[in-house]
């Protein structure tokens, strides 16, 4: 979650808690002033405390700390506790504020249809409670309309925030894909240019220097003193220069150590996730394995943003004499059973074509982990 969305969510949770506190204050004030009190009072307070506890546990941080992985179950508890508290204190009226809090929570956890059912059901409970409390028809209609509208407004505000957050997540995913493609294109262009330069040096300069060396060799046999000394010196310089050109050509043909800057360009500044990247590039990778590693990290980022509900992602990449490995894990919600989609399936197929393998590991509340390995090809036989 990006900082702006996180701030809005915190403000919403704080406002909901203040609304719950206002309900408790209204009941206390009513009792202290000799007005109507819930009956029985202990049952109302129990339902109220259960409601507040469910609302707090629905918060991502608290639920993870309590190792709870069923926010919808907490919402159901919240709805039942709110209904009980309302029916026990419909004469006071203010308890129906809890329904507004429940509607906002439902909009955060459910889709439009589920949220609409919650709002309609709670609105009907407002009507039923007011009728059983003996309120007049005008008051019943006004209360029903008011709290039904309050619930709908709260749900729409939260739903709008969800849509905006989803849009930002999709935009972040698109940016990640674009950065990965750009990084791979840059690396490919750089390698192609290095190869072109090495070929030019070998084909043009190398051949000319070879010819020059041969000519000086012939000249050394035909020259007479004192020209022999200068010819020998020129022949040595030409041989040294030819060796230097061959050395440069060899270095240009070696794979570039570009894995870390390529991956860094992919993960840096990711707006919805705090990514820790560690790259140990002991041996440069060939282009195929570089593409596999970059696409693997890109897919991990995409899945984490879209599905994991994580705040942090740790990625460790190693390239050594035995090949390349990727170990990525997040602190998201996790799943009981991993069912690979198109992205994870494509990742697996890419590494298997290189003779490697990919392993997925996850558990409810335990995050998601991807381990991928692409060995270097063995010597040809």
C-alpha positions in Angstrom: 0.0 0.0 0.0 1.4 3.4 -1.0 1.8 6.1 1.7 -1.2 8.1 0.6 -3.6 5.1 0.6 -2.1 4.0 4.0 -2.8 7.4 5.5 -6.4 7.5 4.3 -6.9 4.0 5.6 -5.5 5.0 9.0 -7.7 8.0 9.1 -10.8 5.9 8.3 -10.0 3.4 11.0 -9.5 6.2 13.5 -12.7 7.9 12.5 -14.6 4.6 12.9 -13.2 4.1 16.3 -14.2 7.6 17.3 -17.7 6.8 16.0 -17.8 3.7 18.2 -16.7 5.8 21.2 -19.4 8.3 20.5 -22.0 5.5 20.8 -20.6 4.5 24.2 -20.6 8.1 25.4 -24.2 8.6 24.3 -25.3 5.5 26.3 -23.4 6.6 29.4 -24.8 10.2 29.2 -28.3 8.8 28.7 -28.0 6.6 31.8 -26.3 9.4 33.9 -29.1 11.9 33.1 -31.8 9.5 34.1 -32.8 8.7 30.5 -33.3 5.4 28.7 -30.7 2.8 29.2 -30.2 -0.5 27.3 -31.9 -3.5 28.8 -30.2 -5.6 30.0 -27.2 -3.2 30.2 -24.6 -6.0 30.6 -25.8 -7.7 27.3 -25.5 -4.3 25.5 -22.0 -3.6 26.7 -21.0 -7.2 25.9 -22.3 -6.8 22.3 -20.7 -3.4 22.0 -17.3 -4.6 23.2 -17.5 -7.6 20.8 -18.3 -5.1 18.0 -15.3 -2.9 18.8 -13.0 -5.9 19.2 -14.0 -7.2 15.8 -13.5 -3.8 14.2 -10.0 -3.5 15.6 -9.0 -7.0 14.7 -10.2 -6.4 11.1 -7.2 -4.0 10.9 -4.4 -5.6 8.9 -1.6 -5.1 11.4 -3.7 -6.2 14.4 -5.1 -9.3 12.7 -1.6 -10.4 11.6 -0.3 -10.0 15.1 -3.2 -12.1 16.4 -2.5 -14.6 13.5 -6.1 -14.2 12.2 -6.7 -14.8 8.5 -10.5 -14.5 8.2 -11.4 -10.8 8.0 -14.8 -11.7 6.6 -15.5 -13.8 9.7 -14.6 -10.8 11.8 -17.0 -8.7 9.7 -19.8 -11.3 10.3 -19.1 -11.0 14.1 -19.2 -7.2 13.8 -22.6 -7.3 12.0 -24.2 -9.7 14.5 -22.8 -7.7 17.5 -24.0 -4.4 16.0 -27.5 -5.8 15.4 -27.7 -7.1 19.0 -26.5 -3.8 20.4 -29.0 -1.9 18.3 -32.0 -4.1 19.2 -31.2 -3.7 22.9 -31.0 0.1 22.7 -33.3 1.2 19.9 -35.0 3.7 22.2 -31.7 5.6 22.5 -31.2 5.8 18.8 -27.5 6.5 18.7 -26.4 2.9 18.6 -27.4 2.7 14.9 -24.1 4.6 14.3 -22.5 1.2 14.5 -24.3 0.3 11.3 -22.5 3.0 9.5 -19.1 1.7 10.7 -20.1 -1.8 9.6 -21.1 -0.6 6.2 -17.7 1.0 5.7 -16.0 -2.2 6.8 -18.1 -4.2 4.4 -17.2 -1.9 1.6 -13.6 -2.5 2.3 -13.9 -6.3 2.5 -16.8 -7.2 0.1 -17.8 -6.5 -3.4 -20.6 -4.1 -4.4 -23.3 -6.8 -4.2 -22.2 -7.9 -0.7 -21.9 -4.4 0.5 -25.4 -3.5 -0.8 -26.9 -6.5 1.0 -25.3 -5.4 4.3 -26.6 -1.8 3.9 -30.1 -3.0 3.0 -30.2 -5.5 5.9 -29.0 -3.0 8.5 -31.4 -0.4 7.2 -34.2 -2.9 7.7 -32.9 -3.5 11.2 -33.1 0.2 11.9 -36.7 0.2 10.8 -37.5 -2.8 12.9 -35.8 -1.5 16.0 -37.6 1.9 15.8 -41.0 0.2 15.3 -40.4 -2.1 18.3 -39.3 0.9 20.3 -42.8 2.4 19.7 -41.6 5.4 17.6 -44.1 7.2 15.4 -44.3 6.5 11.7 -42.7 9.9 10.8 -39.7 9.2 13.1 -39.4 5.7 11.8 -39.3 6.9 8.2 -36.8 9.7 9.0 -34.5 7.4 11.0 -34.6 4.7 8.3 -33.9 7.2 5.5 -31.1 9.0 7.5 -29.2 5.9 8.6 -29.7 4.1 5.2 -28.2 7.2 3.5 -25.3 7.4 6.0 -24.5 3.8 5.4 -24.6 4.2 1.6 -22.4 7.3 1.7 -19.8 5.6 3.9 -19.8 2.5 1.7 -19.4 4.6 -1.5 -16.5 6.6 0.0 -14.7 3.4 1.0 -15.5 1.7 -2.3 -14.1 4.8 -4.2 -10.9 4.5 -2.2 -10.7 0.8 -3.1 -11.1 1.5 -6.8 -8.4 4.2 -6.6 -6.1 1.9 -4.8 -6.7 -0.9 -7.4 -6.0 1.5 -10.2 -2.8 2.6 -8.6 -1.8 -1.0 -8.2 -2.5 -1.8 -11.8 -0.5 1.3 -12.8 2.4 0.2 -10.7 2.3 -3.2 -12.3 2.3 -1.6 -15.8 5.3 0.5 -14.8 7.1 -2.6 -13.5 6.6 -4.4 -16.8 7.7 -1.3 -18.7 10.8 -0.9 -16.6 11.7 -4.6 -17.0 11.3 -4.4 -20.8 13.3 -1.1 -20.9 16.1 -2.6 -18.7 16.3 -5.7 -20.9 16.3 -3.7 -24.1 19.1 -1.4 -22.7 21.1 -4.5 -21.7 20.5 -6.1 -25.1 21.5 -2.9 -26.9 24.6 -2.5 -24.8 25.7 -6.1 -25.5 25.0 -5.7 -29.2 27.1 -2.6 -29.4 29.9 -4.2 -27.5 29.8 -7.2 -29.9 29.7 -4.8 -32.9 32.8 -2.9 -31.7 34.7 -6.2 -30.9 34.0 -7.4 -34.4 35.1 -4.2 -36.0 38.3 -4.3 -34.0 39.0 -7.9 -34.9 38.1 -7.6 -38.6 39.6 -4.3 -39.4 42.3 -3.3 -36.9 43.3 -6.8 -36.1 43.7 -7.9 -39.7 45.6 -4.7 -40.6 47.9 -5.1 -37.6 48.5 -8.8 -38.5 49.4 -7.7 -42.1 51.7 -5.0 -40.7 53.4 -7.5 -38.4 54.1 -9.8 -41.4 55.4 -7.0 -43.5 57.8 -5.9 -40.7 58.9 -9.6 -40.3 59.9 -9.6 -44.0 61.5 -6.2 -43.7 63.5 -7.4 -40.7 65.2 -10.1 -42.9 66.0 -7.7 -45.7 67.0 -4.6 -43.8 70.7 -3.8 -43.1 72.2 -2.0 -40.2 71.5 0.6 -38.9 67.9 0.2 -40.2 67.6 -3.3 -38.7 67.3 -1.8 -35.2 64.4 0.4 -36.1 62.6 -2.4 -38.0 62.9 -4.7 -35.0 61.6 -2.1 -32.7 58.6 -1.4 -35.0 57.9 -5.1 -35.3 57.8 -5.5 -31.5 55.5 -2.5 -31.2 53.2 -4.0 -33.8 53.1 -7.4 -32.0 52.4 -5.7 -28.7 49.6 -3.6 -30.3 48.1 -6.7 -31.9 48.1 -8.5 -28.5 46.4 -5.5 -26.9 43.7 -5.5 -29.6 43.0 -9.2 -29.1 42.8 -8.7 -25.4 40.3 -5.8 -25.8 38.2 -7.9 -28.2 38.2 -10.8 -25.7 37.0 -8.5 -22.9 34.3 -7.0 -25.1 33.0 -10.4 -25.9 32.6 -11.4 -22.3 29.2 -11.0 -20.7 28.7 -7.7 -18.9 28.0 -7.6 -15.2 24.8 -5.7 -15.7 22.4 -7.8 -13.5 22.3 -5.6 -10.5 21.7 -2.3 -12.2 19.0 -3.9 -14.4 17.2 -5.3 -11.4 17.7 -2.1 -9.4 16.0 -0.1 -12.2 13.1 -2.5 -11.9 12.5 -2.4 -8.2 13.6 1.1 -7.1 10.8 3.6 -6.4 8.1 0.9 -6.4 5.1 2.9 -4.9 3.1 0.1 -3.4 5.8 -2.0 -1.8 9.0 -1.8 0.2 11.5 -4.0 -1.7 14.8 -5.1 -0.4 17.1 -6.3 -3.2 20.4 -8.2 -2.7 22.4 -9.2 -5.8 25.6 -11.3 -5.6 26.9 -11.4 -9.2 30.1 -13.5 -8.9 29.9 -14.6 -12.5 28.2 -12.7 -15.3 25.1 -14.4 -16.8 24.5 -15.1 -20.4 21.6 -13.2 -22.1 19.1 -16.1 -21.7 19.5 -16.4 -18.0 19.6 -12.7 -17.5 16.2 -12.4 -19.2 14.9 -15.3 -17.0 16.0 -13.7 -13.8 14.7 -10.3 -14.7 11.3 -11.6 -15.8 11.1 -13.8 -12.7 11.6 -10.7 -10.4 9.1 -8.8 -12.5 6.5 -11.5 -12.1 7.1 -11.7 -8.3 6.6 -7.9 -8.0 3.4 -8.1 -10.1 1.9 -10.9 -8.1 2.9 -9.3 -4.8 1.2 -6.0 -5.7 -1.9 -7.7 -7.2 -2.6 -10.6 -4.8 -0.4 -10.7 -1.7 -1.6 -7.7 0.3 2.1 -7.4 1.4 4.0 -4.4 2.7 7.5 -5.8 2.2 9.3 -8.0 -0.4 12.8 -9.4 0.0 14.6 -10.5 -3.2 18.0 -12.2 -3.2 19.6 -13.0 -6.6 22.9 -14.9 -6.9 24.9 -15.7 -10.1 27.8 -18.1 -9.7 29.7 -20.7 -11.5 26.8 -23.2 -11.0 24.1 -20.8 -12.4 21.6 -18.2 -11.2 19.2 -18.4 -8.3 16.3 -16.2 -7.2 14.8 -16.3 -3.7 11.9 -13.9 -3.2 9.5 -13.8 -0.2 6.9 -11.4 0.9 5.0 -10.8 4.2 1.5 -11.0 2.6 -1.6 -13.0 3.4 -0.4 -16.3 1.8 -2.6 -19.1 0.6 -3.3 -22.6 1.7 -2.7 -24.1 -1.7 -0.7 -22.5 -4.5 -2.5 -22.6 -7.9 -0.2 -21.1 -10.5 -1.7 -18.7 -13.0 -0.4 -17.7 -16.4 2.5 -15.6 -14.9 3.8 -18.3 -12.5 3.3 -21.0 -15.2 5.3 -18.9 -17.7 8.0 -18.3 -15.1 8.3 -22.1 -14.5 8.4 -22.9 -18.2 11.1 -20.3 -18.8 13.4 -21.8 -16.1 12.7 -25.4 -17.1 13.7 -24.6 -20.7 17.1 -23.6 -19.2 17.3 -26.9 -17.3 16.2 -25.3 -14.0 13.2 -25.4 -11.7 10.9 -23.1 -9.7 9.4 -23.9 -6.3 6.5 -22.0 -4.6 5.9 -22.1 -0.9 3.0 -20.4 1.0 0.7 -20.7 4.0 -2.2 -18.7 5.3 -0.8 -15.7 7.1 2.8 -16.8 6.2 3.4 -14.9 3.0 4.5 -16.2 -0.3 7.9 -17.5 -1.4 9.4 -18.2 -4.8 12.7 -20.1 -5.3 14.0 -20.3 -8.9 17.3 -21.8 -10.2 18.8 -21.8 -13.7 22.0 -23.8 -13.9 24.7 -23.1 -16.4 24.9 -25.4 -19.4 27.3 -28.3 -19.1 30.2 -28.7 -21.6 29.3 -30.0 -25.0 30.1 -33.6 -25.7 
